[in-house]
Amino acid sequence: MATLNITPAAAEQIQRVLDERGQGLGLRVSVKPSGCSGYSYVLDFADEARDDDVRFEDHGASVYVAPDAVEMLDGSEVDYVNEGLNRFFRFNNPNVKDQCGCGESFTV
């Protein structure tokens, strides 16, 4: 069975954004072919659960993963970080073999 961990910081941010929007079930994550290394993460809101979604829940927040991305994300951690003026979701993915210099795309 696949695993995906959500840090407390990521869970708090997911809930904050959903509260501001006034709707939604959680964060939706998929991957798409992109960039110089192969794939990039695609983030969106999950306003409804799809029949084929794989749902992960931790610290009161849910992340819905597209079925074709589950294997690539298995064992990952979703974190929310503040680096200087930048705030973003970071994926600590043990399946990544290489990533481009800018960090926008990765290879599994």
Sequence and secondary structure as in RCSB ss.txt:
>XXXX:A:sequence
MATLNITPAAAEQIQRVLDERGQGLGLRVSVKPSGCSGYSYVLDFADEARDDDVRFEDHGASVYVAPDAVEMLDG
SEVDYVNEGLNRFFRFNNPNVKDQCGCGESFTV
>XXXX:A:secstr
   EEE HHHHHHHHHHHHHHT  SEEEEEEEEETTTEEEEEEEEESS  TT EEEEETTEEEEE GGGHHHHTT
EEEEEEEETTEEEEEEE TT  EE TTSS EE 
